[in-house]
Every structure is written in C-alpha cells, then in structure tokens.
Amino acid sequence: MKWVIFLAAALPLAAMANTLNNTNQPGQSNQPFNPSTQRMQNQMRNQQQNQQLKLQQDQQQQSQQIQQKMQEQRNQAQQRRLKTPQGNQTGPRSNY
C-alpha cells in the first residue's frame, strides 16, 4: 500500500522533470522549430563564415606582403654585396 502511494506521488514529479528537460533543449523537443529562430541562426552562421573567409584572406594578404618585403630586403642585401669591392668589405668587425 505504501508503494502505491509513493508511486502515485512520484509519477507527477517525473512528468514535470521531463517537461523541464524538454524546455531546456528546444532543438530536441517534440515542439515545432521556430522559423524566426532558424532564420536568425542561419544569418549568424553565414556571418561567421563570411568573417572566417575575410580573416583567411587578410592573413593570406599579410603573408604575401611579408614575403615580398623579405624578398626586397634580400635583393637589397645582394645589391650591397655586389657594389662593395672584394678587398674592402664593410660590415661588423669582430674583436676575437
């Protein structure tokens, strides 16, 4: 008899817990998905993808600029070496 009373009292609590669980997970409940929420999520996803693409393009452009600057510096150093006479090279001197 005590078990029947306990089960009768616990059954509504279990149903309430299940309802609360479903409201915490709107994408997994049996309720229809809100179109405006889906539209907003799509817009946010598109915006994030666009931002990632822009970031990749900026990084690629920056990398190309760095490589170009390094090549210019190598060319300038080579030109200085070619202009310097062989017996009179200037540069840092060692005290060793």
C-alpha positions as CSV (number, residue, x, y, z in Angstrom):
1,M,0.0,0.0,0.0
2,K,2.8,2.4,0.8
3,W,4.4,1.6,-2.6
4,V,1.2,2.6,-4.4
5,I,1.1,5.9,-2.6
6,F,4.8,6.5,-3.3
7,L,4.3,5.8,-7.0
8,A,1.2,7.9,-7.2
9,A,3.2,10.8,-5.7
10,A,6.3,10.3,-7.8
11,L,4.6,10.0,-11.2
12,P,3.6,13.7,-11.5
13,L,7.2,14.7,-10.4
14,A,8.7,12.5,-13.2
15,A,6.4,14.2,-15.7
16,M,7.4,17.6,-14.5
17,A,11.1,16.7,-14.8
18,N,10.6,15.5,-18.3
19,T,8.8,18.8,-19.2
20,L,11.6,20.9,-17.7
21,N,14.2,18.8,-19.6
22,N,12.4,19.4,-22.9
23,T,12.2,23.2,-22.4
24,N,16.0,23.3,-21.8
25,Q,16.6,21.6,-25.1
26,P,14.4,23.3,-27.7
27,G,16.1,21.7,-30.7
28,Q,15.4,18.2,-29.4
29,S,11.8,18.6,-28.2
30,N,8.7,17.5,-30.0
31,Q,7.6,21.1,-30.5
32,P,8.0,22.6,-34.0
33,F,11.1,24.7,-34.5
34,N,10.6,28.4,-34.6
35,P,11.2,29.7,-38.2
36,S,12.5,33.1,-37.0
37,T,15.0,31.4,-34.7
38,Q,16.1,29.2,-37.5
39,R,16.4,32.2,-39.8
40,M,18.5,34.1,-37.2
41,Q,20.7,31.1,-36.7
42,N,21.3,30.8,-40.5
43,Q,22.2,34.5,-40.6
44,M,24.6,34.2,-37.8
45,R,26.2,31.1,-39.4
46,N,26.6,33.0,-42.7
47,Q,28.0,36.0,-40.9
48,Q,30.5,33.7,-39.1
49,Q,31.5,32.0,-42.4
50,N,32.0,35.4,-44.0
51,Q,34.1,36.6,-41.1
52,Q,36.3,33.5,-41.3
53,L,36.7,33.9,-45.1
54,K,37.7,37.6,-44.6
55,L,40.2,36.6,-41.9
56,Q,41.7,34.0,-44.1
57,Q,42.0,36.5,-47.0
58,D,43.6,39.1,-44.7
59,Q,46.1,36.5,-43.3
60,Q,47.0,35.4,-46.8
61,Q,47.5,39.0,-48.0
62,Q,49.6,39.8,-44.9
63,S,51.7,36.7,-45.5
64,Q,52.3,37.8,-49.2
65,Q,53.3,41.2,-48.1
66,I,55.8,39.8,-45.6
67,Q,57.2,37.5,-48.2
68,Q,57.5,40.4,-50.6
69,K,59.2,42.6,-48.1
70,M,61.7,39.8,-47.2
71,Q,62.5,39.3,-50.9
72,E,63.1,43.1,-51.3
73,Q,65.5,43.0,-48.3
74,R,67.3,40.0,-49.7
75,N,67.7,41.8,-53.1
76,Q,68.9,45.0,-51.4
77,A,71.5,43.0,-49.4
78,Q,72.7,41.3,-52.6
79,Q,73.0,44.6,-54.4
80,R,75.1,46.0,-51.5
81,R,77.4,42.9,-51.7
82,L,77.8,43.3,-55.4
83,K,78.6,47.1,-55.1
84,T,81.2,46.5,-52.3
85,P,84.7,45.9,-53.6
86,Q,86.1,42.5,-52.7
87,G,89.1,43.7,-50.7
88,N,87.3,46.5,-48.9
89,Q,84.2,44.8,-47.4
90,T,82.5,46.8,-44.7
91,G,80.5,45.2,-42.0
92,P,80.5,44.3,-38.4
93,R,84.0,43.6,-37.2
94,S,84.8,41.0,-34.6
95,N,87.2,41.6,-31.7
96,Y,88.2,38.0,-31.4
